[in-house]
């Protein structure tokens, strides 16, 4: 399992990259990273952005269960 912050660092992505590519707000992203409850749609969008970059770098995609400290409602 990995935190979103650690994955972004490993992939060379920033919070701004995720917010721009997903269309979610900075506030929603901050809630997700901070372990607060977020809509499933928000978590899936962030995961999708992470997985696009992972695929681009030749890595296997992750699932929501691979992410630490994510609270989905």
SVG drawing of the C-alpha trace seen along z (x, -y; Angstrom):
<svg xmlns="http://www.w3.org/2000/svg" viewBox="-21 -24 31 28">
<polyline fill="none" stroke="black" stroke-width="0.4" points="0.0,0.0 1.1,-3.5 0.0,-7.1 -1.1,-9.3 1.7,-11.8 4.3,-9.1 3.0,-7.9 2.9,-11.4 6.5,-12.0 7.6,-8.7 5.9,-9.6 7.1,-13.2 3.6,-14.6 2.3,-17.5 -1.1,-18.2 -1.6,-20.8 -1.0,-18.1 -3.7,-15.9 -6.2,-18.8 -5.8,-19.9 -6.0,-16.5 -9.0,-15.4 -11.0,-18.5 -11.5,-18.1 -10.9,-21.0 -7.8,-21.6 -10.1,-21.3 -11.3,-17.8 -7.7,-16.7 -6.6,-18.0 -9.4,-16.1 -8.5,-12.9 -4.8,-13.3 -5.6,-14.2 -7.6,-11.0 -11.0,-12.8 -14.0,-11.3 -14.4,-12.0 -16.8,-10.8 -15.9,-7.6 -15.9,-9.5 -13.2,-11.8 -11.0,-8.9 -11.5,-7.1 -10.5,-10.3 -7.3,-10.7 -6.5,-7.0 -7.1,-7.2 -4.6,-10.1 -2.0,-8.2 -2.6,-5.1 -2.2,-7.0 1.2,-8.1 2.1,-4.7 1.2,-3.1 3.2,-5.8 6.2,-4.9 5.7,-1.2 4.3,-0.4 1.3,1.7 -1.9,-0.1 -3.2,-0.3 -6.6,0.2 -8.3,-1.9 -7.4,0.8 -3.7,0.2 -4.0,-3.4 -3.4,-4.1 -5.6,-6.4 -8.4,-6.9 -11.9,-7.3 -14.6,-6.8 -18.3,-7.5"/>
</svg>
